[in-house]
Amino acid sequence: MLQRVQSIFLLGVAICMGLLLLVNIWEETITEQQQVLVLDAYAIESVSLSNGEGDPTVAVNTWPIAVLATLAMVTAFFEIFRYRDRLLQIKLGLLNSLLIGGALAAIVFYSFEGEEISANTVQGDYELGLYLPAIAMILNLLANRFIRRDEMLVRSADRLR
């Protein structure tokens, strides 16, 4: 059944990981050079604050964040429609936790890379993109808990027969 509460949690996981692909994760302003370093799911870009300076330059490609976020989003969607096989759902939930954790670890790694690139004494600011995988991890854990609860309920009903 698609109207179970874990389906809503898994949809939340997919939405959070999809939004991660669209928003900024980390940003730092370098006032001496009139530049802003921006980390998103695809690259760390250096954007000039001066008007008419040109296109942003890519300092580091961060494609592992985008790949892990996309895999987590697809896994969550796939997991929603496997409601008849709860054991497979539990395994997919564990896989999704690993993917989300990997995305979060990659975000932290690349934010430290951005700090090294800037060589600035002022630390950058974390944006919405850092918090989305954390929210997705919590929603995924809640979904796994409710899936496990359903499986225990079905097993107890099978024992009574």
LINDA-V755759 format. One record per residue. RES is the residue in three letters. OMEGA is omega in whole degrees, 0 to 359 (999 if undefined). NEAR is the number of other C-alpha atoms within 8 Angstrom. Layout:
# LINDA-V755759
res,omega,near
RES,OMEGA,NEAR
RES,OMEGA,NEAR
This chain:
# LINDA-V755759
res,omega,near
MET,181,5
LEU,183,7
GLN,177,6
ARG,184,7
VAL,180,8
GLN,176,11
SER,177,11
ILE,177,9
PHE,180,12
LEU,175,15
LEU,175,11
GLY,177,10
VAL,181,15
ALA,179,14
ILE,180,9
CYS,182,12
MET,175,15
GLY,177,11
LEU,178,10
LEU,179,14
LEU,186,12
LEU,187,8
VAL,175,10
ASN,181,13
ILE,187,15
TRP,181,14
GLU,177,13
GLU,178,10
THR,177,9
ILE,187,11
THR,182,6
GLU,184,5
GLN,182,5
GLN,181,10
GLN,173,12
VAL,173,12
LEU,182,14
VAL,175,13
LEU,170,15
ASP,185,14
ALA,186,15
TYR,184,11
ALA,166,12
ILE,184,14
GLU,175,12
SER,183,12
VAL,181,11
SER,177,11
LEU,180,7
SER,180,6
ASN,175,5
GLY,181,4
GLU,179,6
GLY,184,5
ASP,175,5
PRO,178,8
THR,181,7
VAL,179,9
ALA,182,8
VAL,173,7
ASN,181,8
THR,183,12
TRP,177,9
PRO,177,9
ILE,181,12
ALA,180,11
VAL,180,8
LEU,179,12
ALA,179,15
THR,178,11
LEU,178,9
ALA,179,13
MET,180,13
VAL,179,9
THR,179,10
ALA,177,15
PHE,179,11
PHE,181,8
GLU,179,12
ILE,186,12
PHE,174,7
ARG,186,10
TYR,179,10
ARG,181,5
ASP,186,7
ARG,178,12
LEU,175,7
LEU,177,8
GLN,179,14
ILE,179,11
LYS,177,8
LEU,176,11
GLY,177,14
LEU,176,8
LEU,180,8
ASN,176,12
SER,178,11
LEU,180,8
LEU,180,12
ILE,177,14
GLY,176,10
GLY,178,9
ALA,179,13
LEU,178,11
ALA,178,8
ALA,178,10
ILE,179,11
VAL,180,8
PHE,183,8
TYR,175,10
SER,174,10
PHE,175,8
GLU,178,8
GLY,176,11
GLU,179,11
GLU,179,7
ILE,184,6
SER,183,8
ALA,183,6
ASN,180,7
THR,179,4
VAL,179,4
GLN,178,7
GLY,180,9
ASP,175,7
TYR,181,9
GLU,182,10
LEU,184,9
GLY,177,14
LEU,186,12
TYR,181,8
LEU,177,12
PRO,177,15
ALA,177,9
ILE,179,10
ALA,179,14
MET,178,12
ILE,179,8
LEU,179,12
ASN,178,14
LEU,176,10
LEU,178,10
ALA,179,14
ASN,179,12
ARG,180,8
PHE,176,10
ILE,178,12
ARG,178,10
ARG,177,8
ASP,180,9
GLU,178,10
MET,178,8
LEU,179,8
VAL,178,8
ARG,179,8
SER,177,8
ALA,177,8
ASP,178,7
ARG,181,6
LEU,182,5
ARG,999,4
